[in-house]
Amino acid sequence: MPILHIAVLAIVQGVTEFLPISSQAHLRLVSAFTGWADQGLMMDVAVHVGTLGAVMLYFWRDLWAMTVGILRLPRGRSDPAARLAGLLIIGTIPAVAAGYLFSRYFPGGLRGLEIIAWTTLVFGIVLYIADQIGMTVRRIEHLRIGDVVIIGIAQAVALIPGTSRSGITMTAARFLGMERRDGARFSMLLSIPVIIGAGSLQGWKLYQSGDAQLTMAAILAAGLAFATALIVMAVLMAWLKRSTYTPFVIYRIALGGFLLAVVYGWVG
């Protein structure tokens, strides 16, 4: 695989994994508009490992606090961090169930440009509505089980390419009145079990294929995805201190409109 292909794939994954613009869609668009062949399981696993490492490093304090909190539970000591860990588990269940059904009934996935175009456009508009009407009064510690179930169901919908896992969970969080930074933080934390699950499944498939040899291409892809995702998360969290999701909405509407024009032959 050419170095340029590896670099583009890793950087696109790193940039789009945690922004509300859909990594699945952008990876699909890379192959659609460049003509490059599918990157294969090894590269999929590598970039997932890279983004997983980035989010775990960025939120290492939360992960450490949750680990300590869980260890305190047998001693009968309640801990907010342990509660957060429980909420993340609950929020992941809908995606696991939907992932199983999706893989069973749509083994080839839904990868058409028309689907990506419409989901990019429609869920971009929904994000704008949520961001405009949602109050900013709730933080992560205010989340109830029912709220997390709603966010978890939203995350499950992101199996449809173009929806954006981060985008739709942030949208749900805004509808629930969460502050933007807290909604983004919960969305990123919720990505950890999902990425672990997806990466593990792909890793198992790779192992079964007998082509699990670690290569320099995979190491490069993981490293670039790691570095890019780490930078993007820091920038996004800083941005949300004082700004809204509107720039991402504008981007999604523009991209969705362009893709619809391509799909329906409105442009040459």
KOLKOLDREN-444341 format. One record per residue: x, y, z of N, C-alpha, C, O, CB in turn; residue number from 1. Coordinates in steps of 0.02 Angstrom, whole numbers, plus 50000, padded with zeros to 5 digits. Glycine has a CB too. Example, Ala and Ser with C-alpha at 12.3 -4.5 7.8 and 13.67 -1.06 7.14 Angstrom:
// KOLKOLDREN-444341
R neast nnorth   nup caeast canorth  caup ceast cnorth   cup oeast onorth   oup cbeast cbnorth  cbup  nr
R 50660  49716 50390  50615   49775 50390 50660  49835 50390 50712  49834 50423  50565   49776 50452   1
R 50642  49888 50354  50684   49947 50357 50645  50002 50394 50670  50057 50402  50704   49970 50286   2
// end
This chain:
// KOLKOLDREN-444341
R neast nnorth   nup caeast canorth  caup ceast cnorth   cup oeast onorth   oup cbeast cbnorth  cbup  nr
R 50042  49940 50000  50000   50000 50000 50044  50062 50000 50090  50067 50041  49952   50000 50061   1
R 50032  50110 49955  50073   50171 49952 50071  50210 50017 50020  50210 50052  50050   50215 49894   2
R 50125  50244 50033  50130   50284 50093 50075  50337 50095 50045  50350 50147  50198   50317 50098   3
R 50061  50368 50037  50010   50420 50034 49941  50392 50054 49904  50425 50090  50006   50450 49963   4
R 49925  50332 50031  49862   50301 50048 49858  50288 50123 49806  50302 50155  49853   50234 50009   5
R 49911  50263 50152  49913   50250 50224 49904  50315 50263 49865  50318 50311  49980   50217 50244   6
R 49940  50367 50242  49937   50431 50278 49867  50462 50274 49840  50485 50325  49988   50480 50249   7
R 49837  50461 50215  49770   50490 50207 49719  50452 50248 49678  50482 50283  49749   50490 50133   8
R 49722  50386 50245  49676   50343 50282 49681  50357 50357 49630  50366 50391  49690   50270 50268   9
R 49742  50358 50384  49753   50367 50455 49732  50437 50478 49700  50445 50531  49825   50355 50473  10
R 49750  50487 50439  49732   50556 50459 49657  50567 50455 49629  50600 50499  49769   50606 50414  11
R 49625  50542 50403  49552   50548 50397 49518  50515 50457 49472  50543 50486  49527   50518 50330  12
R 49541  50455 50475  49512   50420 50532 49524  50460 50596 49478  50469 50636  49543   50350 50539  13
R 49584  50485 50605  49600   50522 50666 49560  50586 50672 49539  50604 50727  49672   50538 50667  14
R 49550  50621 50616  49514   50684 50617 49439  50673 50628 49408  50709 50667  49525   50723 50552  15
R 49411  50624 50594  49338   50617 50592 49309  50572 50647 49248  50573 50657  49317   50591 50526  16
R 49350  50534 50682  49324   50487 50732 49286  50523 50788 49235  50499 50812  49380   50446 50762  17
R 49311  50581 50809  49282   50615 50866 49247  50681 50850 49216  50711 50893  49334   50627 50917  18
R 49252  50703 50787  49213   50761 50765 49145  50736 50742 49139  50679 50719  49250   50800 50709  19
R 49093  50778 50747  49025   50755 50729 49012  50756 50654 48964  50785 50631  48973   50799 50763  20
R 49056  50722 50615  49050   50724 50542 49055  50655 50510 49051  50650 50449  49103   50769 50513  21
R 49062  50602 50549  49061   50532 50526 49126  50508 50495 49143  50526 50439  49006   50523 50477  22
R 49161  50466 50532  49222   50436 50506 49207  50382 50453 49242  50377 50404  49263   50405 50564  23
R 49153  50344 50464  49134   50293 50415 49123  50323 50346 49147  50298 50296  49071   50256 50437  24
R 49086  50379 50346  49071   50411 50282 49134  50436 50248 49143  50427 50188  49022   50469 50293  25
R 49178  50468 50286  49238   50497 50255 49286  50443 50230 49318  50452 50179  49273   50542 50305  26
R 49291  50387 50266  49333   50333 50242 49304  50303 50178 49341  50283 50133  49341   50279 50296  27
R 49239  50300 50175  49206   50276 50114 49218  50324 50056 49228  50303 49999  49131   50266 50126  28
R 49216  50388 50072  49225   50439 50019 49296  50439 49993 49308  50453 49934  49207   50508 50046  29
R 49345  50423 50036  49414   50421 50013 49421  50371 49956 49451  50386 49904  49461   50402 50071  30
R 49394  50311 49966  49399   50260 49914 49356  50277 49853 49374  50262 49796  49380   50191 49941  31
R 49298  50309 49866  49252   50324 49811 49281  50377 49764 49270  50373 49703  49186   50349 49839  32
R 49317  50426 49791  49340   50481 49749 49413  50476 49728 49437  50514 49686  49330   50545 49786  33
R 49450  50428 49757  49519   50419 49737 49529  50358 49694 49578  50353 49656  49564   50414 49799  34
R 49482  50310 49700  49489   50248 49663 49536  50199 49696 49550  50146 49668  49514   50263 49594  35
R 49560  50216 49756  49604   50169 49792 49565  50108 49815 49505  50112 49830  49636   50204 49853  36
R 49599  50051 49816  49567   49990 49838 49552  49993 49913 49582  50032 49949  49612   49929 49822  37
R 49506  49950 49935  49491   49945 50006 49555  49932 50045 49597  49892 50024  49439   49890 50019  38
R 49561  49964 50102  49624   49960 50141 49635  49893 50174 49692  49877 50192  49625   50014 50193  39
R 49583  49854 50184  49590   49788 50214 49586  49789 50290 49589  49842 50321  49655   49758 50193  40
R 49579  49730 50319  49569   49723 50391 49629  49749 50431 49619  49780 50484  49557   49651 50408  41
R 49689  49737 50408  49748   49758 50446 49747  49833 50458 49760  49856 50514  49811   49738 50409  42
R 49732  49872 50406  49731   49944 50414 49672  49966 50457 49678  50014 50495  49727   49978 50345  43
R 49615  49932 50450  49557   49948 50493 49575  49939 50566 49561  49982 50608  49497   49903 50474  44
R 49606  49883 50582  49626   49870 50651 49677  49921 50675 49674  49946 50731  49655   49799 50658  45
R 49725  49937 50631  49779   49983 50650 49752  50053 50667 49771  50081 50718  49829   49989 50593  46
R 49708  50080 50625  49683   50147 50639 49636  50147 50699 49633  50197 50735  49646   50175 50577  47
R 49600  50092 50711  49559   50087 50771 49603  50086 50834 49587  50119 50883  49515   50023 50768  48
R 49657  50050 50831  49704   50048 50887 49732  50118 50900 49739  50139 50957  49761   49998 50874  49
R 49747  50154 50847  49774   50221 50854 49725  50269 50887 49744  50304 50934  49792   50248 50787  50
R 49662  50269 50864  49613   50314 50894 49595  50292 50965 49581  50334 51008  49550   50317 50850  51
R 49595  50227 50977  49582   50203 51045 49636  50227 51093 49621  50250 51148  49577   50126 51046  52
R 49698  50221 51072  49753   50244 51114 49748  50318 51129 49764  50340 51184  49819   50229 51081  53
R 49727  50357 51079  49721   50429 51088 49668  50447 51139 49680  50488 51184  49706   50463 51021  54
R 49608  50417 51133  49554   50435 51179 49569  50411 51250 49550  50443 51298  49488   50406 51154  55
R 49604  50354 51256  49621   50329 51322 49675  50372 51355 49674  50383 51415  49645   50257 51318  56
R 49721  50397 51315  49772   50442 51343 49741  50509 51362 49757  50536 51415  49829   50453 51292  57
R 49698  50536 51320  49668   50601 51334 49625  50599 51397 49624  50646 51436  49625   50623 51274  58
R 49590  50543 51408  49546   50538 51465 49573  50490 51518 49535  50456 51553  49477   50514 51443  59
R 49639  50487 51524  49669   50440 51570 49648  50453 51642 49641  50406 51681  49745   50441 51565  60
R 49637  50515 51661  49615   50530 51729 49546  50501 51743 49534  50472 51796  49614   50606 51740  61
R 49501  50507 51694  49434   50478 51702 49438  50402 51707 49405  50371 51749  49388   50498 51644  62
R 49479  50372 51665  49485   50299 51665 49516  50274 51731 49495  50223 51758  49528   50276 51606  63
R 49565  50311 51756  49596   50292 51819 49545  50299 51876 49540  50255 51919  49658   50335 51834  64
R 49508  50354 51876  49458   50365 51929 49404  50311 51927 49382  50288 51979  49426   50434 51922  65
R 49383  50291 51867  49332   50239 51862 49359  50172 51886 49323  50135 51920  49308   50232 51789  66
R 49421  50158 51871  49451   50095 51894 49455  50093 51970 49436  50044 52001  49522   50087 51865  67
R 49478  50148 52000  49482   50152 52074 49413  50148 52104 49402  50115 52155  49517   50217 52096  68
R 49365  50182 52073  49297   50181 52099 49266  50112 52098 49231  50093 52145  49254   50228 52060  69
R 49278  50075 52045  49251   50007 52041 49282  49962 52094 49248  49921 52124  49265   49977 51971  70
R 49347  49971 52106  49381   49931 52157 49355  49946 52228 49361  49904 52272  49456   49943 52155  71
R 49327  50005 52238  49300   50023 52303 49231  49994 52316 49209  49990 52373  49298   50097 52309  72
R 49197  49975 52262  49128   49951 52270 49120  49891 52316 49073  49890 52356  49100   49934 52202  73
R 49164  49841 52312  49156   49783 52358 49158  49802 52432 49134  49766 52474  49209   49732 52344  74
R 49188  49860 52447  49191   49883 52516 49131  49925 52535 49128  49955 52589  49255   49922 52528  75
R 49083  49928 52488  49021   49963 52503 49027  50039 52498 48986  50075 52526  48998   49945 52570  76
R 49078  50063 52464  49089   50134 52459 49066  50160 52390 49093  50140 52338  49164   50151 52470  77
R 49016  50203 52392  48990   50231 52330 49041  50281 52302 49075  50316 52339  48922   50266 52341  78
R 49044  50284 52235  49094   50327 52204 49065  50354 52138 49040  50315 52098  49160   50289 52192  79
R 49068  50421 52126  49041   50449 52064 49074  50421 52001 49042  50412 51950  49049   50525 52064  80
R 49139  50406 52006  49174   50379 51948 49151  50309 51932 49145  50290 51874  49250   50379 51960  81
R 49136  50269 51984  49109   50202 51973 49040  50206 51941 49022  50165 51899  49106   50162 52039  82
R 49001  50256 51962  48935   50266 51932 48943  50283 51858 48905  50259 51817  48897   50323 51969  83
R 48993  50325 51841  49005   50342 51772 49022  50280 51731 48999  50272 51675  49061   50394 51766  84
R 49063  50236 51760  49080   50174 51726 49018  50133 51712 49011  50104 51658  49130   50133 51768  85
R 48973  50130 51760  48910   50094 51751 48868  50124 51696 48837  50088 51657  48871   50092 51816  86
R 48866  50190 51693  48827   50224 51642 48856  50210 51572 48818  50203 51524  48826   50300 51655  87
R 48921  50207 51567  48953   50192 51503 48936  50122 51480 48924  50110 51420  49029   50200 51508  88
R 48934  50075 51527  48914   50006 51510 48843  50005 51485 48828  49973 51434  48922   49960 51571  89
R 48798  50039 51520  48728   50041 51500 48721  50074 51431 48683  50050 51389  48685   50079 51552  90
R 48758  50128 51420  48754   50163 51357 48781  50124 51298 48764  50138 51240  48790   50227 51362  91
R 48822  50074 51312  48852   50034 51258 48807  49977 51236 48812  49954 51180  48920   50007 51281  92
R 48763  49954 51280  48721   49895 51266 48681  49902 51201 48680  49856 51161  48674   49883 51324  93
R 48646  49959 51189  48608   49964 51126 48651  49956 51064 48629  49926 51015  48573   50031 51123  94
R 48712  49983 51065  48756   49978 51007 48778  49905 50996 48783  49883 50939  48817   50022 51015  95
R 48790  49869 51050  48810   49799 51045 48753  49759 51014 48764  49719 50968  48828   49770 51114  96
R 48691  49769 51039  48633   49733 51013 48621  49751 50940 48609  49707 50899  48571   49749 51055  97
R 48625  49815 50924  48613   49837 50855 48668  49811 50809 48655  49793 50752  48608   49913 50851  98
R 48730  49810 50835  48786   49786 50795 48778  49713 50776 48793  49693 50720  48851   49795 50832  99
R 48753  49673 50824  48741   49602 50810 48687  49594 50756 48697  49556 50708  48719   49565 50875 100
R 48632  49630 50763  48578   49625 50714 48600  49651 50646 48582  49623 50594  48516   49663 50738 101
R 48638  49705 50647  48661   49736 50585 48706  49688 50547 48699  49680 50486  48698   49802 50600 102
R 48753  49656 50583  48799   49611 50550 48764  49548 50524 48786  49517 50476  48855   49591 50597 103
R 48709  49531 50556  48672   49471 50535 48629  49484 50474 48627  49443 50428  48627   49446 50592 104
R 48595  49542 50472  48549   49555 50418 48578  49600 50363 48551  49602 50307  48487   49587 50445 105
R 48632  49635 50378  48665   49676 50327 48740  49662 50330 48780  49706 50346  48651   49753 50339 106
R 48760  49600 50314  48831   49582 50321 48878  49624 50278 48936  49633 50295  48840   49509 50302 107
R 48852  49650 50223  48894   49692 50180 48894  49765 50199 48930  49805 50171  48872   49686 50109 108
R 48852  49782 50249  48848   49851 50271 48806  49893 50223 48786  49870 50170  48917   49881 50278 109
R 48795  49955 50243  48759   50003 50201 48810  50056 50180 48822  50104 50217  48697   50035 50238 110
R 48839  50048 50122  48896   50090 50103 48882  50133 50042 48928  50165 50016  48956   50046 50089 111
R 48819  50135 50020  48803   50175 49961 48811  50249 49972 48798  50275 50027  48733   50160 49939 112
R 48834  50285 49920  48843   50357 49926 48777  50393 49938 48776  50445 49971  48876   50385 49863 113
R 48723  50367 49912  48658   50399 49922 48639  50399 49996 48615  50450 50021  48603   50364 49880 114
R 48649  50343 50030  48635   50339 50101 48679  50388 50140 48655  50424 50183  48645   50267 50127 115
R 48744  50388 50124  48791   50432 50158 48772  50505 50147 48775  50546 50194  48862   50420 50133 116
R 48751  50522 50086  48732   50591 50071 48673  50614 50114 48674  50667 50143  48715   50598 49997 117
R 48621  50572 50116  48561   50591 50153 48573  50593 50229 48549  50638 50263  48504   50544 50137 118
R 48609  50544 50254  48621   50544 50327 48667  50601 50347 48657  50631 50400  48652   50477 50349 119
R 48716  50617 50306  48760   50674 50320 48719  50738 50324 48729  50779 50370  48814   50680 50267 120
R 48675  50748 50277  48634   50809 50274 48582  50811 50330 48579  50860 50368  48599   50814 50206 121
R 48543  50759 50336  48487   50759 50383 48510  50763 50456 48484  50803 50495  48444   50697 50374 122
R 48560  50721 50474  48582   50722 50543 48624  50784 50560 48632  50801 50618  48623   50659 50558 123
R 48650  50817 50508  48681   50882 50519 48629  50934 50539 48641  50974 50585  48719   50904 50456 124
R 48572  50933 50506  48518   50980 50522 48491  50965 50592 48476  51011 50631  48461   50975 50470 125
R 48484  50900 50609  48459   50881 50675 48507  50905 50730 48486  50927 50783  48450   50804 50680 126
R 48572  50900 50716  48622   50925 50764 48613  51000 50774 48618  51024 50831  48694   50911 50739 127
R 48600  51037 50721  48590   51110 50727 48529  51125 50770 48532  51168 50814  48583   51142 50658 128
R 48475  51089 50758  48413   51101 50797 48426  51087 50871 48407  51127 50914  48356   51056 50771 129
R 48458  51030 50885  48472   51012 50955 48517  51064 50988 48506  51082 51046  48505   50944 50958 130
R 48566  51089 50951  48613   51136 50980 48581  51204 50992 48601  51241 51037  48673   51145 50934 131
R 48530  51220 50952  48497   51285 50960 48443  51284 51015 48436  51333 51052  48465   51306 50895 132
R 48406  51229 51021  48351   51228 51069 48370  51195 51135 48336  51205 51186  48291   51192 51039 133
R 48424  51156 51136  48443   51121 51197 48472  51170 51248 48513  51213 51232  48495   51067 51181 134
R 48451  51163 51310  48479   51204 51363 48550  51180 51379 48570  51125 51359  48435   51200 51427 135
R 48588  51221 51414  48656   51203 51433 48662  51206 51509 48699  51246 51537  48709   51250 51400 136
R 48623  51162 51541  48619   51165 51615 48641  51100 51648 48649  51097 51709  48548   51181 51636 137
R 48652  51048 51609  48666   50983 51639 48737  50961 51623 48764  50974 51570  48616   50931 51614 138
R 48767  50927 51672  48834   50900 51665 48830  50824 51669 48776  50796 51680  48882   50929 51718 139
R 48887  50791 51662  48888   50718 51663 48859  50690 51728 48823  50640 51728  48959   50692 51653 140
R 48875  50722 51783  48850   50697 51848 48775  50701 51855 48746  50671 51901  48883   50735 51904 141
R 48741  50739 51810  48669   50745 51813 48634  50691 51771 48572  50686 51774  48648   50813 51788 142
R 48671  50652 51734  48641   50601 51692 48607  50547 51733 48633  50524 51783  48693   50570 51647 143
R 48547  50528 51709  48511   50472 51739 48514  50413 51691 48535  50419 51633  48437   50492 51754 144
R 48494  50355 51715  48496   50295 51674 48456  50304 51610 48477  50284 51556  48471   50234 51713 145
R 48396  50334 51616  48355   50346 51557 48389  50389 51505 48383  50377 51445  48289   50377 51578 146
R 48425  50440 51528  48462   50483 51482 48514  50444 51444 48523  50452 51384  48494   50541 51520 147
R 48550  50401 51480  48604   50363 51450 48576  50312 51400 48608  50299 51349  48645   50327 51504 148
R 48518  50284 51415  48487   50237 51368 48471  50274 51302 48481  50247 51248  48422   50207 51398 149
R 48446  50335 51308  48430   50375 51248 48494  50388 51208 48494  50380 51146  48397   50442 51267 150
R 48547  50408 51241  48611   50421 51206 48637  50356 51176 48664  50356 51121  48663   50451 51255 151
R 48628  50300 51212  48651   50235 51187 48613  50213 51125 48643  50186 51078  48644   50183 51241 152
R 48547  50225 51124  48507   50209 51065 48528  50252 51006 48532  50229 50949  48431   50219 51080 153
R 48542  50316 51021  48567   50361 50968 48632  50335 50939 48642  50335 50879  48576   50433 50996 154
R 48676  50311 50983  48740   50284 50960 48729  50223 50914 48767  50213 50866  48783   50264 51020 155
R 48679  50183 50930  48666   50124 50889 48645  50144 50818 48660  50108 50770  48611   50081 50921 156
R 48610  50200 50811  48588   50223 50745 48649  50239 50701 48644  50237 50639  48543   50285 50751 157
R 48705  50256 50733  48765   50275 50696 48796  50217 50657 48846  50227 50622  48817   50303 50743 158
R 48769  50157 50663  48791   50102 50620 48777  50117 50547 48807  50087 50502  48758   50037 50640 159
R 48730  50163 50535  48716   50185 50466 48769  50237 50447 48772  50289 50478  48643   50215 50460 160
R 48810  50224 50397  48864   50270 50378 48837  50340 50363 48784  50349 50333  48901   50243 50317 161
R 48875  50389 50384  48856   50459 50373 48821  50489 50433 48817  50550 50440  48811   50463 50314 162
R 48794  50446 50477  48759   50471 50536 48808  50505 50583 48794  50560 50608  48723   50414 50572 163
R 48864  50474 50596  48917   50497 50641 48902  50476 50713 48855  50502 50744  48925   50572 50637 164
R 48942  50430 50739  48933   50408 50808 48940  50466 50857 48898  50475 50901  48984   50353 50825 165
R 48993  50505 50849  49003   50561 50894 48949  50614 50883 48924  50643 50930  49072   50592 50884 166
R 48931  50626 50819  48881   50677 50804 48813  50662 50834 48782  50706 50863  48874   50684 50730 167
R 48790  50600 50827  48723   50585 50851 48720  50579 50927 48668  50595 50957  48698   50521 50819 168
R 48774  50558 50958  48774   50556 51032 48779  50627 51060 48748  50642 51111  48833   50513 51058 169
R 48817  50671 51028  48818   50741 51049 48750  50774 51038 48729  50815 51078  48873   50779 51011 170
R 48717  50755 50983  48650   50781 50969 48602  50760 51024 48564  50802 51050  48625   50756 50901 171
R 48603  50697 51042  48559   50672 51095 48574  50708 51161 48528  50725 51199  48566   50596 51104 172
R 48638  50717 51175  48658   50752 51237 48632  50823 51238 48610  50847 51291  48734   50751 51244 173
R 48633  50857 51182  48609   50926 51179 48533  50928 51187 48506  50972 51221  48629   50960 51113 174
R 48497  50881 51157  48425   50877 51167 48408  50867 51241 48357  50890 51265  48394   50820 51124 175
R 48452  50832 51277  48442   50818 51348 48465  50877 51391 48462  50873 51453  48478   50755 51368 176
R 48488  50930 51360  48508   50990 51398 48578  50990 51425 48594  51028 51470  48461   50999 51453 177
R 48621  50946 51399  48690   50944 51424 48732  51000 51396 48720  51022 51339  48721   50877 51406 178
R 48779  51024 51435  48828   51072 51410 48868  51040 51354 48879  50980 51353  48874   51097 51467 179
R 48890  51081 51308  48923   51054 51248 48986  51014 51265 48996  50959 51240  48941   51110 51200 180
R 49028  51041 51309  49090   51006 51326 49075  50941 51362 49109  50891 51350  49135   51050 51369 181
R 49026  50940 51406  49010   50879 51442 48978  50828 51396 48991  50768 51403  48963   50894 51500 182
R 48937  50851 51349  48909   50805 51300 48963  50774 51257 48961  50714 51243  48859   50841 51256 183
R 49012  50815 51236  49067   50789 51196 49110  50742 51237 49132  50690 51212  49110   50848 51169 184
R 49122  50759 51300  49163   50716 51343 49129  50648 51353 49162  50596 51348  49174   50750 51412 185
R 49064  50648 51366  49030   50584 51375 49030  50544 51310 49038  50483 51311  48958   50596 51399 186
R 49021  50578 51254  49023   50545 51189 49090  50511 51177 49092  50454 51153  49008   50595 51133 187
R 49144  50546 51193  49210   50517 51183 49224  50459 51230 49253  50408 51210  49264   50571 51192 188
R 49203  50466 51292  49211   50410 51339 49170  50349 51317 49192  50292 51323  49190   50431 51411 189
R 49110  50363 51290  49067   50309 51267 49097  50274 51205 49079  50218 51190  48998   50336 51250 190
R 49142  50309 51171  49174   50278 51112 49223  50223 51131 49238  50179 51091  49209   50331 51071 191
R 49250  50226 51193  49302   50179 51212 49279  50106 51208 49312  50066 51174  49327   50194 51282 192
R 49224  50087 51242  49202   50017 51235 49182  49999 51164 49190  49942 51142  49145   50003 51281 193
R 49155  50047 51126  49134   50034 51057 49195  50020 51013 49195  49973 50974  49094   50093 51029 194
R 49247  50063 51020  49307   50052 50980 49342  49988 51000 49367  49951 50957  49355   50112 50988 195
R 49343  49973 51066  49373   49910 51088 49336  49851 51057 49366  49803 51033  49371   49905 51166 196
R 49269  49855 51058  49229   49800 51030 49239  49792 50956 49250  49737 50931  49155   49812 51045 197
R 49236  49848 50919  49245   49845 50846 49315  49823 50828 49325  49782 50783  49230   49913 50814 198
R 49364  49850 50863  49433   49832 50849 49448  49759 50865 49484  49726 50828  49480   49876 50888 199
R 49419  49734 50919  49429   49664 50939 49398  49617 50887 49427  49567 50869  49399   49651 51008 200
R 49338  49635 50864  49304   49594 50813 49345  49592 50749 49354  49539 50719  49233   49621 50799 201
R 49368  49650 50728  49409   49652 50667 49475  49616 50677 49500  49582 50632  49421   49725 50645 202
R 49503  49624 50737  49566   49588 50752 49557  49513 50750 49602  49477 50726  49592   49609 50820 203
R 49501  49489 50775  49487   49417 50774 49479  49392 50702 49504  49338 50685  49424   49401 50814 204
R 49444  49432 50661  49437   49413 50591 49505  49412 50557 49519  49369 50515  49390   49463 50554 205
R 49547  49459 50575  49614   49462 50546 49655  49402 50566 49690  49373 50525  49650   49527 50568 206
R 49649  49382 50630  49685   49323 50655 49662  49260 50618 49702  49218 50600  49675   49316 50731 207
R 49596  49254 50609  49569   49196 50575 49590  49193 50502 49596  49139 50472  49493   49196 50580 208
R 49601  49252 50472  49621   49253 50402 49692  49228 50391 49712  49212 50335  49614   49324 50375 209
R 49731  49225 50446  49800   49203 50441 49848  49256 50415 49905  49241 50399  49804   49143 50397 210
R 49823  49318 50412  49865   49372 50386 49875  49425 50440 49867  49485 50428  49833   49404 50323 211
R 49892  49403 50500  49896   49448 50558 49967  49474 50571 49980  49500 50625  49871   49412 50619 212
R 50011  49467 50523  50080   49490 50532 50081  49566 50537 50055  49601 50494  50124   49466 50473 213
R 50113  49590 50590  50120   49662 50600 50169  49690 50549 50224  49664 50539  50144   49678 50673 214
R 50148  49743 50516  50190   49773 50464 50205  49846 50481 50172  49876 50523  50156   49768 50395 215
R 50255  49873 50448  50271   49943 50458 50214  49988 50435 50203  50042 50464  50335   49962 50421 216
R 50177  49966 50384  50120   50006 50361 50068  50012 50416 50040  50066 50427  50089   49974 50299 217
R 50054  49956 50451  50005   49958 50505 50029  50001 50563 49990  50038 50592  49991   49886 50530 218
R 50094  49997 50579  50122   50037 50634 50117  50112 50616 50100  50153 50658  50196   50017 50647 219
R 50132  50129 50554  50128   50198 50531 50056  50223 50535 50043  50279 50557  50156   50205 50460 220
R 50009  50182 50512  49939   50201 50513 49914  50213 50584 49879  50262 50597  49896   50147 50479 221
R 49932  50168 50629  49912   50175 50699 49941  50238 50729 49907  50274 50765  49933   50113 50740 222
R 50005  50251 50715  50038   50310 50743 50008  50375 50718 49997  50421 50757  50111   50308 50728 223
R 49994  50379 50653  49965   50439 50625 49894  50450 50651 49874  50506 50667  49965   50436 50549 224
R 49855  50396 50655  49786   50402 50681 49787  50424 50754 49746  50465 50774  49748   50335 50674 225
R 49834  50397 50793  49841   50415 50863 49856  50490 50871 49822  50525 50908  49897   50374 50896 226
R 49907  50514 50836  49928   50583 50843 49873  50631 50819 49860  50682 50851  49992   50596 50803 227
R 49842  50615 50763  49790   50658 50735 49730  50661 50782 49704  50716 50795  49769   50633 50667 228
R 49707  50604 50807  49649   50602 50851 49662  50640 50916 49618  50674 50941  49630   50530 50867 229
R 49722  50634 50942  49739   50669 51005 49735  50744 50995 49707  50779 51038  49810   50649 51028 230
R 49761  50769 50940  49759   50841 50926 49687  50864 50916 49666  50916 50942  49801   50857 50864 231
R 49649  50825 50878  49580   50843 50863 49538  50846 50927 49498  50892 50935  49549   50793 50814 232
R 49546  50799 50972  49508   50800 51035 49523  50862 51076 49478  50893 51103  49522   50737 51075 233
R 49587  50879 51080  49607   50938 51119 49578  51002 51088 49554  51045 51124  49684   50943 51122 234
R 49581  51006 51022  49554   51065 50988 49478  51069 50997 49451  51123 51011  49571   51063 50913 235
R 49443  51013 50989  49371   51013 50996 49349  51033 51066 49303  51074 51073  49343   50944 50979 236
R 49380  51006 51117  49361   51023 51185 49375  51096 51201 49337  51128 51237  49398   50977 51235 237
R 49429  51123 51174  49444   51194 51183 49393  51237 51145 49370  51288 51171  49516   51210 51159 238
R 49375  51215 51085  49327   51252 51044 49259  51256 51079 49227  51309 51079  49319   51218 50976 239
R 49237  51202 51109  49171   51199 51139 49166  51238 51205 49111  51245 51232  49151   51128 51151 240
R 49221  51264 51229  49218   51307 51288 49180  51372 51273 49148  51400 51317  49289   51324 51312 241
R 49183  51394 51210  49155   51459 51194 49114  51459 51129 49087  51511 51111  49211   51509 51188 242
R 49109  51402 51095  49077   51402 51030 49024  51346 51025 49015  51307 51072  49128   51394 50974 243
R 48991  51345 50969  48937   51297 50957 48958  51245 50905 49015  51244 50882  48873   51333 50934 244
R 48911  51202 50887  48924   51151 50836 48910  51177 50765 48915  51139 50717  48881   51090 50849 245
R 48892  51240 50758  48871   51267 50693 48921  51255 50636 48899  51237 50582  48858   51340 50700 246
R 48987  51265 50646  49033   51252 50590 49029  51180 50563 49036  51169 50503  49104   51267 50611 247
R 49018  51133 50608  49013   51063 50587 48947  51051 50550 48944  51012 50502  49018   51015 50647 248
R 48895  51086 50571  48831   51082 50537 48837  51109 50466 48814  51077 50419  48776   51122 50576 249
R 48869  51167 50459  48879   51196 50392 48918  51148 50347 48901  51138 50289  48916   51264 50397 250
R 48970  51119 50375  49011   51072 50337 48969  51012 50314 48973  50990 50257  49071   51048 50378 251
R 48928  50985 50360  48888   50926 50344 48837  50942 50290 48826  50903 50244  48853   50900 50406 252
R 48805  51000 50296  48755   51020 50246 48788  51028 50177 48762  51006 50126  48719   51085 50267 253
R 48846  51060 50177  48882   51070 50113 48903  51004 50083 48894  50992 50024  48943   51115 50124 254
R 48931  50960 50125  48954   50895 50100 48894  50852 50077 48896  50822 50024  48993   50858 50154 255
R 48841  50851 50118  48782   50813 50099 48751  50837 50035 48731  50797 49993  48730   50815 50154 256
R 48747  50904 50027  48720   50932 49965 48762  50914 49905 48736  50898 49852  48714   51007 49971 257
R 48829  50918 49913  48874   50901 49858 48865  50827 49838 48862  50811 49779  48947   50915 49878 258
R 48862  50783 49888  48856   50712 49874 48789  50697 49840 48786  50655 49795  48863   50670 49938 259
R 48736  50730 49861  48671   50720 49829 48674  50743 49756 48645  50712 49712  48616   50757 49866 260
R 48710  50798 49744  48717   50822 49675 48755  50771 49633 48739  50762 49574  48754   50890 49674 261
R 48805  50739 49662  48844   50687 49626 48800  50626 49613 48799  50600 49558  48907   50667 49666 262
R 48765  50604 49665  48724   50543 49660 48669  50551 49608 48656  50505 49569  48694   50526 49728 263
R 48637  50609 49607  48579   50619 49562 48598  50652 49496 48555  50671 49457  48526   50661 49597 264
R 48664  50659 49485  48688   50683 49421 48677  50757 49409 48673  50779 49352  48654   50646 49368 265
R 48673  50797 49462  48664   50869 49455 48729  50903 49437 48729  50960 49413  48635   50899 49518 266
R 48785  50869 49450  48850   50896 49431 48885  50845 49387 48870  50785 49392  48893   50914 49494 267
R 48931  50868 49346  48966   50823 49301 49022  50786 49335 49057  50746 49304  48993   50860 49243 268
// end
